[in-house]
């Protein structure tokens, strides 16, 4: 299944910046030099920059590619992929909640809405029920983070449930991958809650997605570096993409690998804009390259 889709994604993966490309990007001295080096890579030869906004172009690549893939997925499996694609709308909604603007979804793109305007948008949509409960609480306590947490819970719960649209032989391995993703997200959240916000115990647990083993064993999590979580998850995605060929799990793994690689490039680009040298870049760059 997905033979044509997987073959195309495998070809695209071969175009992604490799370790040598990343090293070259780290070594360039200026933003303009980085842009020039990046546009010469096979990746941006495949996805040429059509505007002056390099960051927006890079961020849009996974979303645009995912929409193309969705149109090639057969049967009810496409409905599961629709559930995955809601993650982009969720990112827009969170950006707007925090004072930013939408980027991916047509109805939200380039819009900086107030919370009441966003409330109007959420009605009669997938998010309506969980939004209304969270928004009602927000009107009492004015804590936007609780809306974000409720939306996360809603998204991942529905993603697990919508694996029912997949053929039986795919359902359980895809559910397993989603639970791995949830554990990864929860580990990142715990790390940040403990090390940035000094939250411990039950207060921290309230911000976790209530599925997966990390939620049940949150007190056992140690103070590992965030980069360690990213490297572990990247390695799992790479193994799934390489060895679980022609499966929905492999397709999902590809999009997480693509997004991680683009985020690496963006972290280097943003650091160059701020004037970091190579040594400074080492402090913020995740360095999670996984070979092809």
Secondary structure, DSSP 8 states (H G I E B T S, - for coil): --HHHHHHHHHHHHHS--HHHHHHHHH--SHHHHHHHHHTSHHHHHS---SS-HHHHHHHHHHHHHHHHHTT--TTHHHHHHHHHHHHHHHHHHHHHTT--B-SSTTTBT----HHHHHHHHTTSTTHHHHHHHHHHHHHH--HHHHHHHHHHHHHHHHHHGGGGS-HHHHHHHHHHHHHHHHHHHHHHHHHHHHTS---HHHHHTTS-SSSHHHHTGGG-----HHHHHHHHHHHHHHHHHHSTTSHHHHHHHHHHHHHHHHHHHHHHHHHHTT--HHHHHHH--------
